[in-house]
Amino acid sequence: MDTRTIHDVAAEMEAHERECAVYRDMTKMQLEKLEGRIKRLEMLIMASTISTASLILVIVMKTI
């Protein structure tokens, strides 16, 4: 049978909530870093697409 008191359970819950808060903050920071990296990749892809389309347009215009 479990011999923990209500105070023991409350203390465990508080400790658990502190750990969850730390974990939540760390996860939020990691997601923000990831979001920045994704935005940079999107910009790189857009620049690459525009460069490729421009090059194709120049080649087509020179052959005409």
NORQUI-V315678 format. One record per residue. N is the residue number from 1. PSI is psi in degrees with one decimal (none if undefined). Layout:
n = <N | N>
psi = <PSI | PSI>
//
This chain:
n = <1 | 2 | 3 | 4 | 5 | 6 | 7 | 8 | 9 | 10 | 11 | 12 | 13 | 14 | 15 | 16 | 17 | 18 | 19 | 20 | 21 | 22 | 23 | 24 | 25 | 26 | 27 | 28 | 29 | 30 | 31 | 32 | 33 | 34 | 35 | 36 | 37 | 38 | 39 | 40 | 41 | 42 | 43 | 44 | 45 | 46 | 47 | 48 | 49 | 50 | 51 | 52 | 53 | 54 | 55 | 56 | 57 | 58 | 59 | 60 | 61 | 62 | 63 | 64>
psi = <146.1 | 128.9 | 13.8 | 146.0 | 172.0 | -31.3 | -37.3 | -44.0 | -41.2 | -40.5 | -41.5 | -40.5 | -41.9 | -42.8 | -41.9 | -42.5 | -37.7 | -44.5 | -40.1 | -38.1 | -42.0 | -46.1 | -42.5 | -42.3 | -42.2 | -42.3 | -40.9 | -43.4 | -43.0 | -38.5 | -37.0 | -41.2 | -43.7 | -39.2 | -41.0 | -42.2 | -39.6 | -41.2 | -41.1 | -41.2 | -40.0 | -43.0 | -40.6 | -42.4 | -41.9 | -43.7 | -40.9 | -41.9 | -44.1 | -42.0 | -44.6 | -44.2 | -39.7 | -42.6 | -43.5 | -42.0 | -43.1 | -44.1 | -43.5 | -42.1 | -35.1 | -28.2 | -15.7 | none>
//
